[in-house]
Amino acid sequence: MAIIFPFKAVRPVPTIAKEVASPPYDVLSSEEARMLASTNQHSFLHVTKSEIDMPVDLSIYDNSVYQKAKSNLDQMIAEGMLLKETSECFYIYELVMHGRSQTGLVCCSSVDDYENDIIKKHEFTRPEKEQDRINHISITGAQTGNVFLAYRNHAAIDQIIAEWKRNHQPVYNFTADDGIVHRIWIVDEASVIHTITHTFETEIPCTYIADGHHRAASAAKVRKALGKQAGPGADKFLTTLFPANELKILPYNRVVKDLNGMSDEDFLSALHDDFVVSHYDIPVEPASLHEFGMYLNGSWYHLTALEGTFDEDPIGVLDVTILSNNVFEKHLDIEDQRTDKRIDFVGGIRGLKELEKRVNSGEMKVAFSFYPVSIEQLFDIADSGNVMPPKSTWFEPKLRDGLLTHLI
């Protein structure tokens, strides 16, 4: 069963919460982060992407970058921008995007649960990305990035959260510059904390990592590295748990640099072996599973996978698997999308115009749009012990860094 813990968050004073809150460290380049934080001394990017306060030519993995993150965090606490909670609490985090609301429970989850597969995974991690977060957590002594977990809906938890929101005022309530509303409530009543904890421990068998595999893996490896020196805070990691019916998954689209020596005509002809291919006059946003959009040489095409081109098992039926097997590997000689430099990934939030832009600029040769994976597909794969192809899901809206931090 899922073990969760209340915790004493480090969080901004309410008057500057909007200024402190920053996009997750891994959705911004250093240049983008530098521009966003250039006129905002309160931005938590000074902690999560502290290279913005260092020389531009310095490696973002240099030890001094992590030391700068620690000094910036310590300074924000010392100057009163961030305060430390005096008692252990849960937090309710609501996000509203385009009129649609989703609400999660911010807590600490158990590293033991992660290692024992009570917290289920669906992606492989990359060692260099793990090491970056290991260094950041170890040197700052803080988990600044939130791991996004999902669980199958539970009526009692839904009711507790809804009642708390209805009967209490949020400590934070602001609209970020991108138009997304962020609201956070503090759950500080011992009886409610006990009920939530007990319900998860006795009635919710597992949770699923939706976003944040590297942050979760890094937390576990930090505890292992600390060994006997690890305090009780290292046994836990910062998470926000969302019920499945509140979540929306966007597609994770692809762009490819070249056609592996093929002409446009030969490539299009080859696709007819496995797809029904139709030329379109407008951008193609797939309307159902096994449909794809393709942008090539200024034109859009609609692809529909033919019967017999994919397996019906949890991995084989995924659209990312279908395109990987029948296009990327078969024709473009891209066997490992995690490491091949000829392919790149574009989050669905950026829209089809971003695909056109990447191809029209000459940077990329061809782009593919996908129909999004469902949350049930994600659960099925994680339950089966399988792993999705890389970059299969894009969750939106994103939790903001800096609003709730866990010190280890």
Buried (B, 14 or more C-beta within 10 A) or exposed (E): EBBBBBBBBBBBEBEBBBBBBBBBBBEBEBEBBBEBBEEBBBBBBBBBBBBBBBEEEEEBEBEEBBBBBBBBBBBBBEEEBBEEBEEBBBBBBBBBBEEEEBBBBBBBBBBBBBEEEBBBBBBEBBEEBBBBBBBBBBBBBBBBBBBBBBBBEBEEBBEBBEEBBEEBEBBBBBEBEEEBBBBBBBBBEEEBBEBBBEBBEEEBEBBBBBBBBBBBBBBBBBBEEEEEEBEEBBBBBBBBBBBBEBBBBBBBBBBBBEBBEBEEEEBBEBBEEBBEBEEEEEBBBBEEBBBBBBBBEEEBBBBBBBEEBBEEEBBEBBBBBBBBBBBBBBBBEBEEBEEBEBBBEBBBBBBBEBBBBBBBEEEBBBBBBBBBBBBEBBBBBBEEEBBBBBBBBBBBBBBBBBBBBBBB
